[in-house]
Amino acid sequence: MNIHNLDPIFNPKRIALIGVTTNPNSVSGKVLINLVSGGFRGVVYPVNADHEAVMGIPCFPDIKSLPKVPDLGIICSQAEKVAGIVSECGEMGIPGLIIISAGFKEIGEEGKKLETEIRILMKKYEGMRIIGPNCLGVIVPSLKLNASFAAAMPKPGNIAFISQSGALCTSVLDWAMEGKIGFSQFVSIGNSLDVEFGDLIDYFGEDENTHCIILYIESITNARKFMTAARAFARKKPIIVYKAGRFPESAQVAASHTGAMASEDAVYDAAFQRAGLARVYEIGDIFSVAELIGRNKFPRGPRLGIITNAGGPGVMATDALIDSNGVLAELSEETIAKLNEKPSGFLVAW
């Protein structure tokens, strides 16, 4: 696949914000504030037919009136208007779109029809790529690009975070700001009408600033593309995955969230193992892994030494290690002797 056709989304020079309103607390208002106040060095074109200016920034009445062709269009309009806007963007030659608008397949059959209409239009305009709909947006900290309605701008780092849940994205951003963890890319893909996990893993695999990818997955639509991309990336860099919808009841909730049914968890588990992905089962573990990788302190292997001042916690820690396929390190007699010299009286497991 041609991964470079995602450049207009993740490295745009000109951005059109379509459907922006005068309300700074609306989704589109927050996106505009993030774009103009975050330090993005490119050009932002607000598009609003009803207002001459939004928040003091001059507006254009429609896409055709823009002075130059944007690299990226961000759509915040009502769902039923999005297909027409996509067509206008295609006619103007805008190569990248982020559809933040909700009201698509996650709401049922009517929403699915809207997505099908957009997909047909997208194929008409060769090279067009779309993230979303029903997504938070995209953040590229190194470019000071916050093309989302999330308030936080994390510091630049080496972790690419890709999520099907926009709400989880905001929680991760809050945690990252508090923990001073940086990201190379931060992506909410929503319903994945076009761009999906496989595309992004391939793209970030060529990004020298990305040393690790963390995925929040509810479902995968193109398994072959995902497996090919994940196996190639995982040979060089780690991929950490949290798969939601492990049980029938939670899978049903995931279906209403993104409009995609989650399959048997055992199938996903086998696929992750085959591709060389590290799966975590607690959402908090994503944060722990991100913190570990973000500080570039990689363990060189599965061995772990456990040092404790009480026997019970040592046994519990050993159980957890072995259950996670870790290996209890064998400490040398010299190391044990030095540890036993400590006044607190360490108990060492090896």
C-alpha positions in Angstrom: 0.0 0.0 0.0 1.1 3.6 -0.6 1.7 4.8 2.9 2.8 8.3 1.8 -0.7 9.3 0.9 -1.3 9.8 4.6 1.2 12.7 4.6 -1.5 15.3 4.0 -3.2 14.2 7.2 -0.2 13.9 9.5 2.0 16.6 8.0 -0.4 19.2 6.5 0.6 22.7 5.4 -2.9 24.1 4.9 -6.0 22.9 6.8 -9.7 23.7 6.1 -12.0 23.5 9.1 -15.5 22.8 7.6 -18.6 23.3 9.6 -17.1 25.5 12.3 -19.5 27.4 14.5 -19.2 30.6 16.5 -19.6 28.6 19.8 -16.1 28.1 21.3 -17.4 25.3 23.4 -18.7 23.3 20.4 -16.7 20.5 18.9 -15.7 22.6 15.9 -15.0 25.6 18.1 -12.6 23.5 20.2 -10.9 22.2 17.1 -10.4 25.8 15.8 -9.0 26.9 19.1 -6.5 24.0 19.2 -5.4 24.7 15.6 -4.8 28.4 16.0 -3.5 28.5 19.6 -1.4 25.3 19.7 1.5 26.7 17.7 0.7 25.0 14.3 2.8 26.9 11.7 0.6 26.1 8.8 -2.5 28.0 7.5 -6.0 27.4 8.8 -9.1 28.2 6.7 -12.4 28.3 8.7 -15.3 27.5 6.4 -18.8 28.8 7.5 -21.4 30.2 5.1 -23.3 32.0 7.8 -20.7 34.1 9.4 -18.0 36.5 8.1 -15.7 35.5 11.0 -15.5 33.0 13.8 -13.7 34.0 17.0 -12.2 36.9 15.2 -10.9 34.8 12.4 -12.1 35.5 8.8 -14.3 32.7 7.3 -14.8 31.5 3.8 -18.3 30.8 2.7 -17.5 27.5 1.0 -14.7 25.2 0.0 -14.5 26.5 -3.6 -13.7 30.0 -2.3 -10.5 29.0 -0.5 -7.4 30.8 -1.9 -5.3 27.6 -2.1 -6.1 23.9 -2.0 -5.7 22.6 1.5 -3.8 19.4 2.3 -6.3 18.5 5.0 -10.0 19.1 5.5 -11.5 18.6 9.0 -15.3 18.1 8.8 -17.5 18.9 11.8 -20.8 19.2 10.1 -24.0 17.2 10.6 -23.8 13.6 9.4 -26.3 14.1 6.6 -24.2 16.9 5.1 -20.9 15.1 5.2 -21.2 13.2 1.9 -21.8 16.5 0.0 -18.8 18.1 1.7 -16.6 15.1 0.8 -17.7 15.5 -2.8 -16.8 19.2 -2.7 -13.4 18.4 -1.2 -12.8 15.8 -3.9 -13.7 18.2 -6.6 -11.2 20.8 -5.2 -8.5 18.1 -4.9 -8.1 18.0 -1.1 -6.3 14.7 -0.5 -6.8 14.2 3.3 -9.9 14.3 5.4 -10.7 13.9 9.1 -14.4 13.4 9.7 -15.1 14.2 13.3 -18.9 14.2 12.9 -20.8 11.4 14.6 -24.1 9.8 13.5 -22.9 7.0 11.1 -22.8 3.3 11.4 -22.6 3.5 15.2 -26.3 4.5 15.2 -27.6 1.8 12.9 -28.7 1.2 9.3 -29.3 4.9 8.4 -25.7 5.7 9.5 -24.4 2.7 7.5 -26.0 4.1 4.4 -24.3 7.4 4.9 -20.9 5.7 5.3 -21.5 3.7 2.1 -22.2 6.9 0.2 -19.0 8.5 1.4 -17.0 5.4 0.6 -18.3 5.4 -3.0 -17.5 9.1 -3.3 -14.0 8.6 -1.9 -13.1 6.0 -4.5 -14.2 8.5 -7.2 -11.4 10.8 -6.1 -8.1 8.9 -6.5 -5.7 9.3 -3.6 -8.2 10.7 -1.1 -7.8 9.2 2.4 -10.2 9.6 5.3 -9.9 9.2 9.1 -13.2 8.7 11.0 -16.0 9.4 11.1 -17.1 9.5 14.7 -13.6 10.3 15.9 -11.7 12.7 18.2 -9.1 13.7 15.6 -5.3 13.6 15.3 -2.5 15.1 17.3 1.1 15.4 16.1 3.1 17.0 19.0 6.3 17.5 17.1 4.4 19.8 14.6 2.3 21.4 17.4 -0.6 20.1 15.4 -3.8 19.5 17.4 -6.4 18.6 14.8 -8.8 17.3 17.4 -11.3 18.6 20.1 -9.1 17.3 22.9 -7.7 20.2 25.0 -4.4 18.6 25.9 -1.3 18.8 23.8 1.2 16.2 25.0 4.9 16.7 24.6 6.8 15.1 21.6 7.8 11.5 22.3 8.4 8.1 20.6 5.0 6.4 21.2 2.2 6.3 18.6 -1.2 5.8 20.2 -4.1 4.6 18.0 -7.5 4.1 19.5 -11.1 3.3 18.4 -12.4 5.1 21.4 -12.2 8.9 21.6 -13.2 9.0 25.2 -10.2 6.7 26.1 -8.0 9.1 24.1 -8.9 12.0 26.4 -8.2 9.9 29.5 -4.8 8.8 28.1 -4.0 12.5 27.3 -4.8 13.6 30.8 -2.6 10.9 32.2 0.2 11.6 29.8 0.2 15.3 30.7 0.4 14.4 34.4 3.1 11.8 33.8 5.0 13.9 31.3 4.9 11.1 28.7 5.3 12.1 25.1 3.8 10.8 21.8 5.0 10.9 18.2 1.5 10.5 16.9 -1.9 10.4 18.6 -4.8 9.1 16.5 -8.5 8.5 17.1 -9.8 6.4 14.2 -13.5 6.1 15.1 -15.5 4.0 12.7 -12.5 3.5 10.3 -14.4 4.1 7.1 -11.1 4.2 5.2 -7.9 4.5 7.3 -7.6 1.6 9.7 -5.0 0.0 12.0 -3.1 -1.7 9.2 -2.6 1.6 7.3 -1.4 3.5 10.4 1.0 0.7 11.5 2.5 0.7 8.1 2.8 4.5 8.0 4.2 4.8 11.5 6.6 2.0 10.8 8.4 4.4 8.4 8.4 7.2 11.0 11.8 7.6 12.6 10.2 9.3 15.6 8.0 6.3 16.4 9.7 3.6 18.5 6.5 1.9 19.8 2.8 1.6 18.9 0.0 1.3 21.5 -3.4 0.1 20.2 -6.8 0.2 21.7 -8.9 -2.2 19.6 -12.6 -3.0 19.7 -12.7 -4.8 16.3 -10.6 -5.3 13.2 -12.3 -5.2 9.8 -9.3 -6.0 7.5 -7.5 -8.8 9.3 -5.0 -9.5 6.4 -3.8 -5.9 6.2 -3.6 -5.7 10.0 -1.5 -8.9 10.3 0.9 -8.0 7.5 1.5 -4.5 8.9 1.8 -5.7 12.5 4.2 -8.5 11.8 6.5 -6.2 9.8 6.5 -3.5 12.5 6.9 -5.9 15.4 10.1 -7.3 14.0 11.8 -3.9 14.7 9.7 -2.2 17.3 7.1 -3.2 20.0 3.4 -3.1 19.6 1.3 -3.1 22.7 -2.4 -3.9 22.3 -5.5 -3.7 24.6 -8.4 -5.6 23.0 -11.8 -4.6 24.4 -14.9 -6.8 23.9 -13.5 -10.0 25.3 -16.9 -11.4 26.2 -20.2 -11.6 24.4 -21.8 -8.9 26.6 -18.9 -6.4 26.2 -18.7 -7.2 22.5 -22.3 -6.2 22.1 -21.4 -2.8 23.7 -18.5 -2.4 21.4 -20.8 -3.0 18.4 -23.0 0.0 19.5 -19.9 2.1 20.0 -18.1 1.8 16.7 -20.7 0.0 14.6 -18.5 -3.2 14.3 -19.1 -6.6 15.9 -16.3 -8.0 17.9 -15.4 -11.6 17.1 -14.3 -14.5 19.4 -11.6 -13.2 21.7 -9.6 -16.4 21.2 -9.2 -15.6 17.5 -7.8 -12.2 18.3 -5.5 -13.6 21.0 -4.0 -16.1 18.5 -3.6 -13.4 15.9 -1.8 -11.1 18.3 0.6 -13.8 19.3 1.3 -14.8 15.7 2.0 -11.2 14.8 4.3 -10.7 17.8 2.2 -8.2 19.6 2.2 -7.8 23.4 -1.3 -8.0 24.8 -2.3 -6.4 28.1 -5.5 -7.2 29.9 -5.7 -4.2 32.2 -6.1 -0.7 30.8 -3.8 0.6 33.5 -1.1 -1.7 32.0 -1.2 0.4 28.9 -0.1 3.4 31.0 2.6 1.4 32.7 4.0 0.2 29.3 3.8 3.6 27.8 5.7 5.1 30.7 8.3 2.4 30.4 8.8 2.8 26.7 8.4 6.6 26.9 11.5 6.7 29.1 13.5 4.4 26.9 14.2 1.8 29.7 13.6 -1.4 27.8 14.2 -4.7 29.6 16.7 -6.8 27.6 14.8 -10.0 28.1 12.1 -11.8 30.2 14.3 -12.2 33.3 13.3 -10.3 36.5 14.9 -10.3 39.9 12.5 -9.8 42.9 13.8 -8.1 46.0 11.4 -7.8 49.0 11.6 -7.4 52.8 8.7 -10.0 53.3 8.1 -13.5 52.0 4.4 -13.2 51.1 4.8 -10.3 48.6 7.8 -12.1 47.1 5.7 -15.2 46.5 2.9 -13.2 45.0 5.3 -11.3 42.7 6.8 -14.6 41.6 3.4 -16.0 40.8 2.5 -12.9 38.7 5.8 -13.1 36.9 5.5 -16.8 35.9 1.8 -16.3 35.0 2.9 -13.6 32.6 5.5 -15.9 31.0 8.4 -14.1 32.7 11.5 -15.8 34.0 12.8 -15.5 37.5 16.4 -14.3 37.4 19.1 -16.3 39.0 21.2 -13.9 41.1 24.8 -14.8 41.8 25.9 -15.7 45.3 28.0 -12.5 45.4 24.9 -10.3 44.6 22.8 -12.1 47.2 25.5 -11.7 49.8 25.7 -7.9 49.1 21.9 -7.6 49.3 21.8 -9.5 52.6 24.2 -6.9 54.0 21.6 -4.2 53.8 20.3 -3.3 57.3 16.6 -3.7 56.3 17.1 -7.4 55.9 16.1 -8.1 52.3 14.6 -11.4 51.3 15.7 -12.3 47.8 13.9 -14.6 45.4 15.8 -16.1 42.4 
